[in-house]
Amino acid sequence: MLDQFSRTELLFGAAAMERLFAARVAVFGIGGVGGYTVEALARSGIGALDLIDDDRICLTNLNRQLLATRDTIGHYKVDEAAARVARINPKCTVRTYQTFFLPETADQFDFSAYDYVVDAIDTVSGKLALIEKARQAGVPVISAMGAGNKLDATAFRVADIYETSVCPLARVMRHECRRRGIDRLKVVYSQEPPVRPLDNKENSCRSHCICPPGTARKCTVRRDVPGSTAFVPAVAGLIIAGEVVKDIAGLGERKNRAGKAE
C-alpha cells in the first residue's frame, strides 16, 4: 500500500526500510549543516531522532539554515527542528536537548542507545569528545569538517579523516585523532581552499552582535566568524544524511542496470 516512503522503498526495498524505521540517530549540532541532515533523515524514515544544540535562531542564520525564518528568530533550534520533523513524519520519535556538547557535558548522553551519531558541531574539543564517546559505545559516527568560507558545493567528498586534504579543520582533526589513537573516522570535507572573508567592521558580528536575548554563546566570544552561503552547508548536511541512511539500510555500493557501481 502506498505511503509517504513508497518512492524511497522502490530504491531501497522493504527490508532496508524496516531497518530505517527501527533506527535511532543522534544529530549533534542543528545549524547550517545539521539542520539539513535532520531534514533528510526524517524524510528517509529514520524512526527516532535525538537533536542536540543549545543555540537559538538568529537573524544571521537566515542566509543558510533550514529552520531559520523571520518567524523563528529567537526560538531554540532543537524545538523548531522537532516541530518540523513532526510535520514531516509524525511517527518519528524526537528527543531534544538544549545542550552545548563539550567534554564536560558528554556524560549526559547514553551513546549505547544510538544506532548512528552525526557530528555537526564546530568546536574541536566537542568533536573529539563526541567521536571518542561514540567509538567507546561501538556506534558508527560521521563528522562534518569545515563548511564555512566556501563557495563550491561540488567540492565535498566522503573519506576517512586520514585521506583528507586542503581543509584546515580536517588537518587539525587528523593531528588530534592520531594523538588519541583514533585510527579511522568517516568525514565529509571540502577540497576547496577556504575563501578569506572580507574585513568589514560594519558587517561584523563582533562589532554589531544581534544574537537573540537569552543566547548562551554569543558570536562575540568566537575566535572567528566565518562567511557562509545558502548552498554549501546544505549540501554537506545532505551528503552526511545520505551516508547515514545508506549505512543503516545496509545498501553499501549499489549497482545500476549496466552492472556499474553507482
N, C-alpha and C positions, 0 to 999 in steps of 0.2 A: 504494500500500500504506500502511496506517495506521502512523503513528509518533508520537512524542511531540509533534511540531509540527503534526499534521494539523489540529487545530482552528484554529491560527493561519493555516495555509495557506488555509483556507476564506475568510478575510477578505483576506489579502494576495495570494494567488496564488503559483504555483511560482517564477516569475522573481524576485519580491521575496524569497522565502525563500532562494534561491541567493545573493542579494546579502548577506543577513544571515549566512549560513553562511561567506561569504568575508571578512567584515569583522573588523577588529581595532580594538578600542576601549580607550582608556586611561581609567581612573577614578582621579582623584587625590582621596584622602580617603574612607576606608571607615568612616564613622561613622553618625550618625543619618540623614543624607540619602544618602550614597554607598552604604551597605550595601543599601538598598532598590533603588537604581539597579542595582547589580550583580545582585541577585536577578532583577529583571525582564529585564535584558539576557540573562542565562543562560537564562531560561525562554522567551525570544523567539528563540533560536537563533544569537546572535552567536558567530562561530567562534573568536575569540581575545580574551582579556581581559588587560590589564595592570593590576594593582592596586597602588596606591602609598599607603603610610601607615606611619609608624614607631611608631604607638601600640599599647599593649596594652589589652585589655578590662578595664575597671574595674567595681566594684560599682555605681557611679553610672550606668553605661551601661545597666543592665538595664531602666530605665524607657522606653527608646526605641529602642535599637539592635538590629537583627535578629540579629546574631551573638552578642549578649551573653546568656549563661545562667549559672547558678551553676557549671556545669561548665567554662565557657570563661574565667572570670576569670583574668587574668594572661597569657593567650595573646595572641600577635600577631594583630591584626585581619586582616591580609592572609592569614595562614596559615589562619585559620578560614574566611575568605571563599573561599579556593581549595578547601578541603575541601568546602565546601557546594556550590560550582559543580560539582565533580567528581561529587557525588551527584545533581545535577540533570541535567547533560549531560556525560557522560564524554568526549565528542568535542571539547569546548571546550578549547582550549589556554590555559592560565593561567600568566602570569608574575607573580611577586610581588617587591615592592621594599620593604624596611623602611627607608624614606627619608622624611624630613620635607622636602617640596618647598618650596624657597626660591630666590631668585635664585642663591644660592651652590651649589645642587645641581642647577640646571636643566640643566647640560651633561651630566649623567649619562644623559639620555634622548634618543633619536633620534625626534623628533616626526614626521619624514617617514615613519616606519613605521606610523603610525596612520591610520585612516580617520575617527576621531572622537575628541575629547577632552572629558571631563567634569571640570569644576572643582567639586569639593565640599569644598574646604578652607576654612579660616576665617581666614586671615591675608591682609590686603590686599596686602602685598608679594608673597606667594606667588601670589595670584590674578592679579595683574598680570603677573608674570613668566611664568606659565603661559599666559595669553592671548596675550602677545606671541610666545612661542615657537611656539605653535600657528599663529598668523597668519603668521609668517615661513615656516613649513613648508607653508602653504596648506591646513591641516587645519581643518575646522569644529570649533568649540568652543561648549559651552553652560555657563553659570556659575550656580551657586546663590547667591542672595542670602540674607539672614538668615532662619533658621527657628527661632531661639531666642526666648524671651519672647513666644510666640504661642499663641493658643488656637483660632483659627478656621481650620480646614484648608480651608475653601471659599474663602478669600481669595487663594489663589495664582493668578498669571497668568503667561503666557508672553509676553514682549515684548522689544523692543530696549532696551538699557540706557538710551537717551535718552528712552524713553517711560515710564519708571518713576516712581513717586511713593511717598510715605509711608515706605518702608523706609530706615532710616538707613544701612545698608551700601550700598544702591544709590546713595544720594546721594554717598557718598564715592567709589564706583566711577565714577559719572558724571564727577565732577571729575577723577579721576586718568586715566580713559580719554581725556578731552578733552585733557588736558595732554600725553599721549603720542601723540596723533594717531590713536587707535583710533576709527574712525568708526562702527562698529557692533559689537554683541555681543548674541547671544541669551542671555536670562537667564530664570530662574524666580524670581519675587519675590512677596511678600505685600503686599496693600493694607491689611492690618490694622495699626493703630498698635501698637507694642510695649507689652506689659504690664510694668509695673515690678515686678521680683521683690521679695518680702518681705525685709526686713532681719532675718535670723535667724542670729545668730552660732553658735547651737547646731547649725544645719543648714548650715554654711558649709564649702565645700571649702578655703577659705583657712585657716580655723582648725582644721579636722579632716581634713586630707588623708589619703585612704585609697588613693592610687594604688598599683598593684601594684609590688613590688620590680622594679627594672630599668627602670622607666618613664623615658624620656629627658626628657620635658617634663611636669613635674607641674603640676597645676592651680594651685599656689601662685604660679607665675610669670605667670599670666594676669592681665591688667588687670581683666577682668570674667568671672565665671562665670554664664552665663545660665540661667534656668529653662527647662524643656522638658517636653514631653508625649509620650505614645506615638504619637499620631496625626498631629501636624503635620509633623515632619521626614519621616515615612514618605511622606506624600502628595507632598511636594516631590520626594523621590527617585524616586517612580513617575512623576511628570509628566516629569521630566528623561529617564528611560528611554524614555518614550513618544515624546518629541521625537527622541531619537537613533535609535530604531528606525524611525520614520516617515521620517526624512530619509535614512537609509541604504537603506531599502527603496524609496525613490522614490515614496512614496504621496501626498505632498502633501495637498491638500484633497480628500477623498473625497466622493462624492455618495451620498445614500441613494436608495431606490427612488422617492421622490417628486421626485427631482431637486434636493433641497436640500443645501447643504453641511453636513457633519457636524462 
